[in-house]
Amino acid sequence: MIRRHSALVHAAYTDLRSLLEDDAGSGLIGTATRVERGGRVYWYDSYRVGTDVRKRYIGEDSDALRARLDRAMDLHAATRSRDKDRARLVRLLRAEGVMGLDPTTGSLVAALAKSGVFRLGGTIVGTHAFRLYELELGLRFGVDDAAQTDDLDIASFERLSLVLDDHAEPPVTSVLADFAFDPVPALEPGTTWRWRQTKGTALVEFLTPAFGEEGRRPLPALGVSAQALHHLNYLIAEPITAAVPYRSGVLVQIPRPERFAIHKLIVADRREGRDRLKAEKDRRQAAFLIPALAEDRPGDLAEAYEDALSRGPKWRARIAATLARRPDLRRYLGP
């Protein structure tokens, strides 16, 4: 049975996300500048420091982003009022029983957002992304569904990081050091992609899609290396914004929920041989999302499923293997 939040929760979350998006578009220091690279259009905040012209990446071109930039000056004047509105909406969401992040994770995500990690293409994946679908889809999580994890996984495209001509400030490594994270030694010098907290079990990992062999790749915009993985290109294509209900809200990026669900079918089979506990968690998360998506967003789910099947026999084999373990999900996905 699908348990849902009230219409009030949905409205409050939508307003919170909209206010955070407006804030992201209102923080201009100088002039919004359009730049075309590789057939894509990106927007930068161009401003002078002495005789130097500096650029700060805003985002990839879209109708919504252009509209927010057009309103940037008016929005800037109303910043203090919006801060209060966002804090009020977060309090409302908590009063309605929405689960937030623990203080340690929430403050870390807020610091990473402030440094520009999500503005520069970083996308939260894994269980922390799954937990944010509670609000994106208006679903009530049970205790087992919302099990907390100490791991924070952030994925980004290497090629996007290379072309942005911008970087996180303060550097990601400095943010992690402030939270007592130390780099986990890597076999290849200078390719650190994992940080472990010195007190506790928290782990932060950076990932990127593998186009060819898996291994380490640079993410210059974030100032870190990342572990390249197959199937990740599918997961983080066309990410969506999400509002984390921490303090007065934090704007992040997460995968589209239908892609997340189908990706879980794929990685569950991949993990089955070496980490059965994680494979079972992958299957549970897919089984939680797929029925809800089939009811609320059947077209999106069907498109994501067909996209994955079209990517070759290995993809189809992994999906089929997971569905053999969860045959109850087949009726939501079609033949």
C-alpha distance (Angstrom), angle and dihedral (degrees) to the residues before:
residue distance angle dihedral
M1 . . .
I2 3.81 . .
R3 3.81 111.2 .
R4 3.79 115.8 -158.0
H5 3.76 140.1 -164.7
S6 3.79 120.0 -120.0
A7 3.79 125.7 -90.3
L8 3.82 86.6 -107.7
V9 3.83 90.6 62.7
H10 3.79 91.5 48.4
A11 3.82 92.0 50.2
A12 3.81 93.5 46.1
Y13 3.79 92.4 49.0
T14 3.80 92.8 47.6
D15 3.81 90.3 50.9
L16 3.82 92.1 47.2
R17 3.80 92.7 51.1
S18 3.80 91.5 46.1
L19 3.82 91.9 51.9
L20 3.80 91.2 48.9
E21 3.81 90.6 49.7
D22 3.78 89.9 50.0
D23 3.79 90.1 50.9
A24 3.80 90.0 50.8
G25 3.80 89.2 54.5
S26 3.79 95.4 43.9
G27 3.79 100.2 57.2
L28 3.78 96.0 92.0
I29 3.78 116.4 152.3
G30 3.80 95.1 -178.2
T31 3.81 133.4 -11.9
A32 3.80 129.0 -26.2
T33 3.82 106.6 -116.3
R34 3.79 127.8 -165.9
V35 3.84 116.9 -138.7
E36 3.80 127.0 -178.3
R37 3.81 120.5 -153.1
G38 3.77 128.6 167.4
G39 3.77 93.2 -11.1
R40 3.82 92.9 -52.7
V41 3.80 128.6 104.1
Y42 3.81 123.0 -134.5
W43 3.81 131.6 -177.7
Y44 3.80 124.7 -136.0
D45 3.78 135.3 -174.9
S46 3.83 103.3 -125.7
Y47 3.80 117.6 -161.7
R48 3.81 140.7 155.5
V49 3.77 127.4 -112.2
G50 3.80 104.8 -175.2
T51 3.80 105.8 -50.3
D52 3.83 93.1 -22.9
V53 3.79 124.0 97.4
R54 3.80 111.5 -145.4
K55 3.78 129.9 -169.1
R56 3.78 128.6 -149.0
Y57 3.80 117.5 -166.0
I58 3.81 115.1 -120.0
G59 3.80 104.8 174.0
E60 3.78 148.8 -74.1
D61 3.79 116.4 -59.7
S62 3.79 117.8 -88.1
D63 3.79 137.3 146.1
A64 3.80 90.0 -108.6
L65 3.81 93.6 51.2
R66 3.82 92.7 48.2
A67 3.79 89.7 50.5
R68 3.81 91.3 51.4
L69 3.80 91.4 48.7
D70 3.80 90.0 51.7
R71 3.81 88.2 56.4
A72 3.81 94.7 42.2
M73 3.81 98.7 109.9
D74 3.79 94.9 48.2
L75 3.79 90.7 46.3
H76 3.78 92.2 50.5
A77 3.79 91.0 58.7
A78 3.81 91.5 53.8
T79 3.82 97.2 48.8
R80 3.82 97.6 115.6
S81 3.79 93.0 49.0
R82 3.83 91.1 50.2
D83 3.81 91.4 50.9
K84 3.80 89.5 59.2
D85 3.79 91.7 45.2
R86 3.80 91.7 52.2
A87 3.80 93.1 48.4
R88 3.81 89.3 50.7
L89 3.82 91.5 51.6
V90 3.81 91.8 49.8
R91 3.82 89.9 51.8
L92 3.80 89.4 50.4
L93 3.80 92.0 51.1
R94 3.79 91.6 50.4
A95 3.80 91.4 48.6
E96 3.81 88.3 54.5
G97 3.81 91.1 56.1
V98 3.79 100.2 -101.3
M99 3.78 112.4 157.0
G100 3.78 116.8 -122.9
L101 3.76 132.7 -172.4
D102 3.77 122.7 -79.1
P103 3.83 112.2 -101.1
T104 3.81 94.6 -104.1
T105 3.81 95.6 50.9
G106 3.79 92.4 38.8
S107 3.80 93.4 54.0
L108 3.83 91.1 46.3
V109 3.81 92.8 50.9
A110 3.82 90.1 46.9
A111 3.81 91.1 51.4
L112 3.81 92.0 48.3
A113 3.81 89.8 49.1
K114 3.80 91.0 50.2
S115 3.81 90.6 52.1
G116 3.81 89.4 54.8
V117 3.81 101.8 -107.1
F118 3.81 95.2 137.8
R119 3.80 94.4 35.6
L120 3.82 87.0 56.4
G121 3.80 94.6 54.1
G122 3.80 103.9 -82.3
T123 3.80 113.0 148.2
I124 3.81 124.4 -165.7
V125 3.80 110.2 -129.3
G126 3.81 133.3 174.0
T127 3.79 126.4 40.1
H128 3.81 95.9 -22.4
A129 3.82 88.8 58.6
F130 3.80 90.0 47.2
R131 3.80 91.2 54.4
L132 3.81 90.6 54.9
Y133 3.82 90.9 59.7
E134 3.80 86.0 73.7
L135 3.79 87.1 79.0
E136 3.80 99.7 28.7
L137 3.81 90.2 56.7
G138 3.82 98.7 25.9
L139 3.81 93.6 -121.9
R140 3.79 128.0 152.7
F141 3.78 111.7 -130.8
G142 3.78 123.2 -144.3
V143 3.80 122.1 -139.7
D144 3.81 93.0 -95.4
D145 3.80 93.2 45.6
A146 3.79 94.4 53.5
A147 3.80 99.5 43.8
Q148 3.80 108.0 158.6
T149 3.79 121.0 -120.6
D150 3.77 129.5 -161.6
D151 3.82 91.6 -146.4
L152 3.80 121.5 95.9
D153 3.80 114.1 -167.0
I154 3.82 120.0 -167.1
A155 3.80 121.9 -174.0
S156 3.79 130.9 -169.0
F157 3.79 139.0 166.9
E158 3.80 113.8 -100.6
R159 3.80 93.2 -146.4
L160 3.82 92.3 51.5
S161 3.80 90.3 49.7
L162 3.81 90.0 51.2
V163 3.83 96.9 52.0
L164 3.81 101.1 41.4
D165 3.80 97.1 85.2
D166 3.81 89.3 -150.7
H167 3.79 136.2 92.5
A168 3.78 141.9 -158.3
E169 3.78 114.8 -85.5
P170 2.95 118.8 -132.3
P171 3.81 90.8 29.0
V172 3.80 116.6 -103.7
T173 3.79 90.3 -120.5
S174 3.82 89.9 57.3
V175 3.81 92.0 49.2
L176 3.80 90.9 51.2
A177 3.80 91.6 46.9
D178 3.82 89.4 53.2
F179 3.81 87.8 58.1
A180 3.82 92.1 48.7
F181 3.80 96.5 -104.2
D182 3.80 117.4 150.9
P183 3.82 123.7 -162.0
V184 3.80 114.7 -102.9
P185 3.83 107.3 -126.8
A186 3.81 113.1 -106.7
L187 3.79 128.3 -151.8
E188 3.80 89.8 -123.6
P189 3.84 112.2 59.6
G190 3.80 114.6 -120.4
T191 3.82 95.2 18.6
T192 3.80 102.4 101.4
W193 3.79 110.7 161.7
R194 3.83 102.0 156.9
W195 3.81 130.7 62.6
R196 3.81 124.6 -170.5
Q197 3.80 124.9 -160.4
T198 3.78 111.4 -117.1
K199 3.81 92.8 -140.1
G200 3.78 109.9 44.3
T201 3.78 136.0 1.9
A202 3.82 101.9 -76.2
L203 3.80 115.7 135.7
V204 3.82 130.0 -171.2
E205 3.80 118.0 -160.4
F206 3.81 131.3 -175.9
L207 3.80 119.1 -148.6
T208 3.79 137.5 -177.4
P209 3.82 134.8 -176.1
A210 3.80 116.8 -90.0
F211 3.78 115.0 -131.8
G212 3.78 96.4 -173.4
E213 3.80 121.5 -16.7
E214 3.79 121.6 16.5
G215 3.80 117.0 -117.5
R216 3.81 139.5 101.8
R217 3.79 123.9 -32.3
P218 3.84 131.8 179.2
L219 3.79 123.2 -111.9
P220 3.83 100.0 -164.8
A221 3.80 95.6 -179.9
L222 3.81 90.0 58.8
G223 3.81 95.5 35.8
V224 3.81 93.9 -127.8
S225 3.77 140.1 96.2
A226 3.80 122.3 -115.0
Q227 3.78 138.1 -152.0
A228 3.81 109.0 -112.9
L229 3.81 113.3 -137.2
H230 3.77 134.1 -177.1
H231 3.83 118.0 -116.2
L232 3.84 91.6 25.6
N233 3.81 91.8 104.0
Y234 3.80 87.8 64.1
L235 3.81 92.8 48.0
I236 3.81 100.9 51.1
A237 3.80 99.4 36.7
E238 3.82 110.0 122.8
P239 3.83 97.6 0.6
I240 3.79 120.9 -163.0
T241 3.79 131.3 -135.5
A242 3.79 119.5 -107.8
A243 3.79 134.2 -172.1
V244 3.79 117.6 -130.7
P245 3.84 108.8 -149.6
Y246 3.80 94.5 -133.8
R247 3.82 120.3 129.8
S248 3.84 103.0 -40.9
G249 3.80 93.3 -14.5
V250 3.80 135.3 -80.0
L251 3.81 123.6 -131.9
V252 3.82 114.4 -137.6
Q253 3.81 139.0 155.9
I254 3.81 125.5 -111.5
P255 3.82 133.0 173.3
R256 3.77 120.4 -90.9
P257 3.84 105.6 -87.3
E258 3.81 94.9 -124.5
R259 3.81 91.2 53.5
F260 3.81 90.4 46.2
A261 3.82 90.7 53.7
I262 3.81 95.6 48.7
H263 3.81 91.4 42.6
K264 3.80 87.9 57.0
L265 3.80 89.6 57.7
I266 3.80 88.4 55.4
V267 3.81 100.4 44.6
A268 3.80 93.1 42.8
D269 3.80 89.2 67.0
R270 3.78 91.9 43.0
R271 3.82 91.0 54.2
E272 3.79 96.8 41.3
G273 3.78 94.8 93.0
R274 3.79 98.7 46.1
D275 3.82 107.6 25.4
R276 3.78 114.2 22.1
L277 3.80 94.4 172.7
K278 3.81 91.7 58.9
A279 3.80 90.5 42.8
E280 3.80 90.1 55.2
K281 3.82 90.3 48.4
D282 3.81 89.2 51.7
R283 3.81 90.7 52.8
R284 3.82 92.1 48.0
Q285 3.80 92.5 51.1
A286 3.81 91.6 48.5
A287 3.80 90.2 47.9
F288 3.82 90.6 51.5
L289 3.80 95.5 50.1
I290 3.81 104.0 36.6
P291 3.85 98.6 64.7
A292 3.81 91.0 47.3
L293 3.80 92.3 47.6
A294 3.81 91.1 46.9
E295 3.80 88.5 56.1
D296 3.81 100.3 40.0
R297 3.82 105.5 25.1
P298 3.81 107.3 18.9
G299 3.80 93.9 154.0
D300 3.81 92.9 53.3
L301 3.81 92.0 47.2
A302 3.81 93.0 48.4
E303 3.80 91.8 48.7
A304 3.82 92.9 49.6
Y305 3.80 91.6 47.7
E306 3.79 93.6 48.6
D307 3.81 90.4 47.0
A308 3.81 91.4 54.7
L309 3.81 93.1 46.4
S310 3.80 90.4 51.0
R311 3.80 92.6 59.3
G312 3.77 95.9 80.6
P313 3.80 146.5 -77.5
K314 3.82 94.9 -67.5
W315 3.79 91.1 57.0
R316 3.80 91.4 47.2
A317 3.80 91.4 48.2
R318 3.81 93.1 53.1
I319 3.80 92.7 48.0
A320 3.81 91.1 47.3
A321 3.81 91.6 50.1
T322 3.81 91.9 54.1
L323 3.79 93.0 44.8
A324 3.80 88.6 52.2
R325 3.81 86.3 61.9
R326 3.82 92.1 43.1
P327 3.83 104.6 34.1
D328 3.82 89.2 161.0
L329 3.82 88.3 75.6
R330 3.81 95.9 58.2
R331 3.79 94.1 80.6
Y332 3.79 90.4 61.1
L333 3.80 93.8 51.5
G334 3.78 103.2 43.6
P335 3.81 126.4 -133.4
